[in-house]
Amino acid sequence: MNNPYATLPDNWTSSSSKRGLQLIKYAQRVLDVLKKGFSVQFASDQAVQYVESGEGVRLRFLSGGTSGQPEFVEHNHGTLQSAVGGLASRIGDQAMNSICCLPLWHVGGWMQLERAWSTGGKVYFCDYRDLENPKVAAKVSGNLISLVPAQLHELMKSPTAITALSEARGIFVGGAGMNSHLVDVSRSLNLPVCPCYGSSETAGMITLLESSSFLVGINGVGPCLPHAEVRLSEKNQQVLIKSSSLCIRRGKRTFATNEWLQTPDFGKIDPSGNLIIEGRLDRLINTGGEKVDPTRIETILHSTGLIENCLVYGVSDQKWGQRVVACITPADVNLKYLKQEVKKKLLGPMMPKEWIKTDKIPMSEMGKPNYTLE
């Protein structure tokens, strides 16, 4: 597979709207190359859009974001560069060379271009599964790579990919939480995993747990990067974010400078400032009049060591309002034994009423668990 490096325009340091237009044209050339079948697939209706106005160039990214409904999230040069600067201040401002396995229509993919443009780095484009190919895997050494947990989970099955990832400068893992099994295996393999937290609205990560902390057993997604702040609501410990990288607009809503963004996540902050995400409010299952956190159920299922992966969600039910469904891998798991192992921990409404055995957890195009399965 021929996976081209992206070369940078000579005047990438310019901050004018002309620069923005040049970068868009450059990215479009990248997309044209990729659409010819070299690596990542892109849908024509999901391309990054740009708008040039008196306030300069703005980029629009299609995202499900915090609401779960697809909308365009709009950023400008300032918000994107703020995110780059925040990360650079934490990991060092040397050239950020990346292996890009995420689609460019998503902020997670696009920010790898922004980091390269700003630091004189390079980007190597491939599908994450290409890392099982020794020729592609050899490109990872010394470079950054961004993955979602589902991608990392799949790559754990390939000795070639494991060797490559162990030589990365850092593996940014975000987009969803890492389950306990994935955390344990990553540490046992000494992979330089850097759990992080952010969203399309914040132009990517606003927290980062460095691999040195991850590998000695610290859990969570790390303390805030310098360009962001996080606090928790008193009512339900909901995560609130304030960041100079906050988007200009989402759908019809505009954001003001220094505005706090309310996320669907809840968690806690330890004494060192490390953010620990414990679940999502929009995933809570209302079954029989009680609210059940599927994240807790998934944690208990993983703790048995009998499954590879799982996804717990609720579906409409005439009797219960919603019934708890557990989708588990692999398909040949001993379900009777699994139920016996968890029956003392999954009490009352927490015990799934439906079990689905499969070899593959349903995922979105971004590699995130598909929580909307009805």
Buried (B, 14 or more C-beta within 10 A) or exposed (E): EEBBEBEBEEEBEBEEBEBBBBBBEBBBEBBEBBBEEBBBEBEEEBBBBBEEEEEBBBBBBBBBBBBEEEBBBBBBBEBBBBBBBBBBEBBEEEBBBBBBBBBBBBBBBBBBBBBBBBBEBBBBBBBBBBBBBEEBBEBBBEBBBBBBBBBBBBBBEBEBBBBBBBBBBBBBBBBBBBBBBBBEBBBEEEBBBBBBBBBBBBBBBBBBBBBEBBBEEBBBBBBBBBBBBBEBEEEEBBBBBBBBBBBBBBBEEEBEEEEBBEBBBBBEBEEEEBBBBBBBBEBBBEBBEEEBBBBBBBBBBBBBEBBBBBBBBBBEBEEBBBBBBBBBBEEEBEBEEBBEBBEEBBEEBBBBBEBBBBEEBBBBEBBBBEBEEE
